[in-house]
Amino acid sequence: MRVGFYGGVEGVTGSCLLLEADNKKVLIDCGLFQGLEEHKNYEPFPFNPREMRLF
């Protein structure tokens, strides 16, 4: 099992955690940047969102 931390510091509304286990990937929360860093919301994710499981 792996847990990736991709956000949650300073000007965001939540964290961004990626849990990987048994060849499955689950994205837990995905906060947005606010204020002066809002432009970062348009940058590509550091992972492929199409690989996530939907529940």
C-alpha positions in Angstrom: 0.0 0.0 0.0 1.2 3.5 -0.8 -0.1 6.9 0.2 0.9 10.0 -1.9 0.5 13.5 -0.5 0.0 16.0 -3.2 -1.3 19.1 -1.4 -2.7 20.6 1.8 -0.1 23.3 2.6 -1.1 27.0 3.0 -3.7 28.4 0.6 -5.8 25.3 -0.2 -9.3 24.3 0.8 -8.3 20.7 1.5 -5.6 18.1 1.0 -5.0 15.8 -1.9 -4.2 12.2 -1.0 -3.7 9.3 -3.4 -4.1 5.8 -1.9 -2.7 2.9 -4.0 -3.3 -0.8 -3.1 -3.8 -4.0 -5.0 -3.4 -2.2 -8.4 -6.2 0.2 -7.5 -6.0 3.9 -6.9 -8.4 6.0 -4.8 -8.1 9.8 -4.6 -9.1 11.1 -1.2 -10.1 14.7 -1.1 -8.7 17.2 -3.7 -8.5 20.7 -2.4 -8.3 23.8 -4.5 -5.9 26.7 -4.2 -7.4 30.1 -3.2 -6.4 33.7 -3.5 -3.0 34.6 -5.1 -2.3 30.9 -5.8 -5.6 30.2 -7.6 -3.8 29.9 -11.0 -2.3 26.6 -9.7 -5.8 25.0 -10.0 -5.2 24.9 -13.8 -1.9 23.0 -13.7 -1.9 19.3 -14.6 -2.2 16.8 -11.8 1.0 14.9 -10.8 -0.9 11.7 -11.5 -3.4 10.4 -14.1 -7.0 11.2 -12.8 -8.4 8.6 -15.3 -6.8 5.9 -13.2 -8.9 6.6 -10.1 -11.8 4.4 -8.9 -15.3 5.9 -8.6 -17.4 4.9 -5.7 
